[in-house]
Amino acid sequence: MLKIKEEFKKLIPALTKEEFKQLEDNCMAEGIREKILTWNGFIIDGHNRYEISQKWDLDFETENKHFDSEEDVRKWMILNQFGRRNLSNYQRSVLALELEEVFSEIAKKNQGTRTDIGKISCQSEISKIESEKESKKKKIWDDNNLTYDVKRRLTDDLNNNAAYHKKKINTRESQLLYIAKAGDDIKIGISQFPENRIKQLQTSNSKIVELLFEIEGGLELEKILHKKFNEYNVSGEWFNVSDDVLSRIISYAKRESERINKTTYQLSKVASVSHDTIAKVKKIQEKATDEIKEKLSTGEVSINAAYKEIKKEEKKKNFETKKELFAIEVKPENLNQTIILGDSVKVLPTLQPKSFDLLLSDPPYGMDFKSGWNTKDKIANDKIVDTVSLFENVLRESVPLLKDDAHFYLFGNINFIGDIRPIIEKYLNLKNILIWDRKVIGMGDLKSYGNSYDIIYFGYNKVWKDLNGTRDRDLLSYSRVDPAKNIHPTEKPLDILEYLIKKSSNENDKILEPFAGGGSTLKACKNLNRLATGIEIEENYYNLIKERI
């Protein structure tokens, strides 16, 4: 009684009902002609034939194979499948991923030392040659019309032919790509022994031949380089290049060698599918249900369709997770905020460089604004001629204080975008201009459309980082502060400030506000457990902010 190990059996892609029926009919008509292969009593090839033999009480022969370990058995079984069966791209990819797991286990046993993962495509080709040889050999010996001597001679020819092609493959895989220089020309070639090849080249070249570089990659890498730099080719493997181009060739060779020796690339070669397909099937195996995997095996569902559905679900789940996290209410921990009395241009250089996670500010608009709803004075430096100069000076001093991935939000007025935008783009990376819908119409010409919005410049310092939460609209609807109740003439509502702070920072992050005004930014930061540093030039507002926070 032969033993069946599930770990081995699952490596054999299941036959369809039609395929199994055809095999069963063949076995019933002709008997079980192929030997069932075993290792330590476990079936490693012939599971379906064994099942049929047990069902119909058919005789069969066995052959025991020798392997040093279970990993070696699994590796052989997978490569054997590639060489023998017409498999779908999905089945081939699944087998390739099983092979990746085998090599990973071998690497662990070898305590991380290099395995032969880079040569699996070579092993696959050799396995295919062996499989074809055995198939042809069986047909020869099953042919009763041939004499023993003819069978012997044809078998020897098969063995010799297979040995020749296996040697050719092994030689090809062991070759290194090399770059040699002779005068102003370089040679891009391959050899098992580049140094010996250089000596051979020297005998037929009047110029000194120097070996510059060698790397794994062989014939495949040679073809890639010849095609990439074909414009410099002068003859065969010889190229005429400058030192700069030579440097580019060597850098490119290193990148391509790394790419073609990566596990995913090697697996794709074994499976005869693209590395993109391997990556998609890997995701499918991790996420898809057994029902979907079954449909993939039978061809009812394509790899692309299954992958797109998984990505769609992942995107939906990710969206909901981000939405939930962003909506979590922050419990204020009464963190101290910093308010400094002084001129921002002078104060900013005294602060620590690259320490702030967000710049959130409401600079003077350049409107020379005075509200009729309260007794507050006009804002200092709020004429456009003053604003442009002051804004650039403050922004120039603020940027060095920001971390490379810091975001910024700067409130502004659409009427002066031509003056302000170029300054922002001079020092920072402008990403969007947001629209803040104040929900009420402002003062102005009563016979025309009433202005009901301001703009917010949004972007980042040097390196982009993703926003918190989900992708929101660039139109933000928040009611303005009641002019009769505000502290500062152009005070911004806490809810829009808190929204912006949450989108671009996390708890305990540091926020910079060079134009503190009525202190709304500092109050919003206090509510959200951020650490704000505000600067205010007018003492009366400075004192109001101290009381507020």
C-alpha positions, -999 to 999 in steps of 0.1 A, spaced: 0 0 0 15 33 -11 14 64 11 -1 97 1 13 129 16 -10 159 12 19 183 10 30 164 -21 -4 158 -36 -14 195 -35 16 202 -58 -2 184 -86 -27 207 -103 -61 189 -102 -74 174 -135 -107 186 -148 -135 160 -148 -130 155 -185 -92 151 -182 -96 126 -154 -123 106 -174 -99 105 -203 -71 92 -182 -94 66 -166 -106 54 -200 -69 50 -212 -60 31 -181 -89 8 -184 -82 1 -221 -44 -1 -220 -36 -7 -183 -14 16 -162 17 19 -185 37 45 -167 54 37 -134 42 54 -102 72 72 -87 77 72 -50 101 85 -23 103 67 10 70 50 2 52 83 -6 38 89 -41 55 118 -58 42 112 -94 11 93 -104 -15 102 -78 -44 101 -103 -32 68 -118 -30 53 -83 -65 65 -75 -78 48 -107 -58 16 -99 -75 14 -65 -109 20 -79 -106 -7 -106 -81 -30 -91 -55 -24 -118 -19 -35 -117 9 -9 -117 47 -7 -113 65 16 -90 100 32 -91 116 46 -60 135 79 -65 163 91 -42 163 126 -28 182 140 2 153 160 17 116 167 14 124 201 -1 143 184 -29 113 162 -35 90 192 -38 114 210 -61 116 180 -84 78 176 -84 72 212 -94 98 213 -121 85 179 -134 50 194 -137 63 223 -158 80 198 -181 51 174 -186 17 191 -186 -3 218 -204 -11 241 -175 -29 274 -174 -10 306 -166 -27 305 -132 -16 269 -124 19 276 -137 21 307 -114 8 288 -84 35 261 -89 61 288 -93 51 303 -60 53 269 -44 88 267 -58 96 300 -42 85 286 -8 107 256 -13 138 277 -19 129 299 11 128 268 33 161 256 19 176 291 26 164 289 62 180 255 67 212 268 52 210 297 77 205 323 50 233 313 27 227 316 -10 207 288 -27 203 280 -64 172 302 -68 190 321 -95 193 290 -116 157 276 -113 150 285 -150 180 264 -160 167 235 -138 133 238 -154 147 235 -189 168 205 -179 137 189 -163 118 194 -195 145 178 -215 146 148 -192 108 145 -193 107 146 -231 136 121 -233 117 96 -210 85 101 -230 102 93 -263 122 64 -247 89 49 -235 74 51 -270 105 34 -284 104 5 -260 66 1 -264 70 -2 -302 69 -40 -309 79 -34 -345 114 -24 -335 142 -49 -328 161 -48 -295 193 -34 -312 173 -6 -329 157 3 -296 191 3 -279 206 25 -306 177 50 -305 178 51 -267 216 59 -269 209 87 -294 182 101 -271 206 100 -241 234 117 -260 212 144 -274 197 152 -240 232 153 -225 244 177 -252 215 201 -246 218 199 -208 255 207 -210 247 236 -234 222 250 -208 246 246 -179 274 263 -199 251 292 -208 239 297 -172 274 297 -158 287 324 -181 294 359 -168 290 391 -187 322 410 -190 333 444 -203 368 447 -216 386 478 -230 411 480 -259 421 516 -268 390 537 -273 367 507 -278 351 483 -253 338 448 -258 306 435 -241 307 397 -241 301 366 -221 324 338 -209 327 312 -182 362 325 -175 365 362 -184 402 365 -175 411 336 -198 390 352 -225 409 385 -221 442 366 -226 427 351 -259 417 386 -271 451 400 -263 468 375 -287 448 389 -317 448 426 -307 477 450 -310 463 472 -282 464 463 -245 431 446 -236 420 453 -200 391 436 -181 370 464 -166 340 446 -152 322 413 -148 288 403 -134 262 376 -134 237 377 -163 252 357 -191 236 357 -226 204 374 -215 222 404 -200 245 406 -230 215 408 -254 199 435 -232 231 457 -232 237 452 -270 202 464 -277 202 493 -253 235 507 -265 233 497 -301 240 532 -314 276 529 -302 282 495 -318 311 494 -343 314 457 -350 300 426 -334 305 429 -296 327 460 -299 315 495 -290 331 529 -292 320 550 -262 331 579 -240 340 574 -203 306 589 -195 287 563 -216 309 535 -203 299 545 -168 263 544 -178 267 510 -194 282 496 -162 255 511 -140 228 498 -163 244 463 -163 243 462 -125 207 472 -124 196 447 -150 217 419 -135 200 425 -102 166 426 -119 170 393 -139 184 375 -109 155 385 -86 134 356 -74 102 368 -90 119 373 -124 134 338 -122 101 323 -112 84 340 -142 109 324 -165 103 290 -150 65 294 -153 67 310 -188 45 339 -176 53 375 -169 67 386 -135 36 408 -133 14 377 -136 34 361 -108 29 391 -86 -9 392 -93 -13 354 -86 7 359 -53 -19 385 -42 -47 362 -53 -34 333 -33 -32 355 -2 -66 371 -5 -90 351 -28 -115 326 -15 -113 289 -24 -142 293 -47 -124 319 -68 -92 298 -68 -113 269 -81 -128 290 -109 -93 302 -118 -81 266 -121 -110 257 -144 -106 289 -164 -141 303 -154 -124 335 -140 -93 352 -155 -63 362 -134 -68 399 -142 -105 398 -132 -98 381 -99 -69 405 -92 -90 436 -100 -118 424 -77 -93 419 -48 -77 453 -54 -112 468 -55 -121 452 -21 -88 463 -7 -93 498 -18 -128 499 -3 -116 484 30 -87 508 31 -110 537 24 -134 527 53 -104 522 77 -90 556 69 -124 572 72 -130 556 106 -95 565 119 -99 601 108 -133 604 125 -120 592 159 -126 621 184 -94 634 200 -95 638 237 -75 670 246 -46 664 270 -41 701 279 -8 704 260 10 737 264 11 759 233 38 785 227 30 821 218 58 845 212 55 883 211 76 898 183 83 903 146 82 870 128 111 879 105 133 883 136 118 855 157 118 827 132 156 824 128 158 817 165 137 786 163 150 751 157 155 741 120 136 712 105 115 707 136 79 716 124 55 691 108 30 717 94 29 753 85 -6 766 90 -10 804 87 -34 832 79 -11 860 66 -24 895 60 -45 895 29 -35 928 15 -71 941 18 -66 969 43 -96 954 61 -118 970 87 -151 953 98 -182 973 103 -195 947 127 -171 953 156 -147 979 171 -115 960 162 -88 980 145 -75 974 110 -49 946 107 -13 958 107 6 955 74 -26 946 55 -21 968 24 -10 947 -6 22 966 -10 31 957 26 17 922 24 38 909 -5 71 920 10 62 908 45 48 875 32 80 867 13 103 876 42 83 855 66 80 825 42 117 826 35 125 824 72 98 797 79 108 771 53 141 761 69 121 753 101 100 727 83 107 690 81 113 678 45 78 662 43 59 690 61 27 702 46 15 738 45 -18 757 44 -18 794 38 -51 813 37 -54 839 10 -77 860 -12 -83 852 -49 -78 889 -59 -41 887 -50 -32 853 -63 -10 868 -90 11 884 -62 12 856 -37 13 824 -57 48 831 -73 63 836 -39 49 803 -25 62 785 -56 96 800 -51 101 784 -18 77 754 -16 58 729 -37 22 740 -44 -1 710 -47 -36 725 -47 -56 757 -42 -85 748 -19 -117 768 -19 -132 777 15 -169 783 11 -178 807 40 -216 801 34 -223 838 35 -219 866 10 -193 893 19 -195 930 14 -192 946 -21 -211 955 -52 -248 948 -44 -257 947 -81 -233 918 -89 -225 883 -75 -214 884 -39 -181 869 -29 -185 840 -5 -152 822 -5 -115 825 3 -87 803 -10 -62 782 8 -28 774 -7 -19 738 0 14 719 -6 45 704 8 81 713 15 104 689 -3 91 654 0 54 644 -4 36 625 23 0 613 21 -28 631 37 -46 614 66 -81 601 61 -97 597 26 -94 617 -6 -117 647 0 -130 674 -23 -110 707 -27 -142 726 -17 -144 731 20 -177 744 35 -174 759 69 -193 789 83 -172 820 91 -169 833 126 -196 857 135 -180 892 130 -198 904 162 -181 877 183 -146 874 168 -114 882 186 -95 892 154 -109 909 123 -102 880 100 -104 852 126 -108 817 111 -133 792 125 -119 764 147 -136 736 127 -119 743 94 -85 747 112 -90 715 131 -99 697 98 -67 709 81 -46 701 111 -60 665 113 -54 660 75 -18 669 76 -4 660 111 -7 636 140 -9 640 178 22 656 193 33 670 160 46 706 159 27 733 141 41 767 130 19 798 128 39 830 121 8 852 120 -10 841 152 -37 869 151 -65 859 175 -48 825 183 -74 802 166 -46 780 152 -31 775 187 -65 768 202 -72 742 174 -39 726 181 -46 724 218 -79 707 211 -62 681 189 -31 675 211 -7 692 187 21 715 198 17 749 182 42 778 181 26 811 172 42 845 167 22 877 171 36 913 166 7 932 184 8 930 221 -29 933 226 -36 902 205 -6 884 222 -23 889 256 -57 878 243 -41 846 229 -24 839 262 -57 840 279 -74 819 253 -49 790 254 
